[in-house]
Amino acid sequence: MTTQTVLTSIPSPAQGVWYLGPLPIRAYGIFILIGILLVVFFGNRRYVSKGGDPELIWDVAIWAIPAGIIGGRLYEVFTSPWNYFPPTGNPWLIPQVWLGGLGIMGAISLGALTVYAVMRKRHARVGPFLDALAPMVLIAQAIGRLGNYFNQELFGLPTTLPWGLEIDKAHLPAGYPVGTLFHPTFLYELIWNLIGAFVLIYLGKRFVFKSGQIAFLYLVVYGAGRAWIENVRIDEPANWIGPLRLASWFAIGIMLFGVIGFLWAKRVGAPAKLTLQEVHAWKEQDRKSLENTKN
């Protein structure tokens, strides 16, 4: 296999980890943390604008953030078992999430289920909360893809396009000579997520939706982009089912679930905004439940 000369390219990062004494500071973790903080703070502002309780997000975040990380890791382990189990993998890598390897579809699934469980326990409506967070989650995912860039992962087939991605020898897939450029699929998904976020924000301002419809649109937008981006990737081995990678089938499933959910929410969903009386009512229910638990 030979490489082709191009005039421009995206250079690979010189390093993805820095040391503060013995403490490693990893770019991947920094970008994940920035994304989480963005969702919490700006998602909360959107939720409050819908009439929501500004304190609720902290009660949800303390459960949903760890659940999202666990779900993302479980998805990664499930879809890439050769990295974590013998004879080719190391099980001790499973808890080392700071090295990379969080499957966003697993994070979304377990994180959303946890949000639902906590909100139900607090007697609050889930739809307005998820609607508020959905665009911010897409932006956070875009920021997280910069972590993939510093880890030199999530890249695609060879290319001679001017935005081809350089990969250093240590991260180069087998069979490709040094100097080969690859499709920067991390960048494709970053751009797709940002566009999707602003589309959701625009639609939310332009049209009147029922509770939960924006959240289901998020699944449609993200699933559609991830389905085709996954099939371009070659940075690691993958399970294929027919013409598509397993992750692409997951993404298509998420997209179809989002379409069905959007139509269902349109038919039976409550108003997207919360009334002051409604918030007071569920807070009173929550207070009574807490008293009953203590008794």
Secondary structure, DSSP 4 states (H G I P E B T S, - for coil): ------S--BPPPS-SEEEETTEEEEHHHHHHHHHHHHHHHHHHHHHHHTT--TTHHHHHHHHHHHHHHHHHHHHHHHH-GGGTSTTT--GGGTT-GGGS---HHHHHHHHHHHHHHHHHHTT--HHHHHHHHHHHHHHHHHHHHHHHHHTT-S-BSB--STTPEE--GGGPPTT--TT-EE--HHHHHHHHHHHHHHHHHHHHHHS--BTTHHHHHHHHHHHHHHHHHHTTB-SS---EETTEEHHHHHHHHHHHHHHHHHHHHHHHPPBSSPPHHHHHHHHHHHHHHHHHHH-
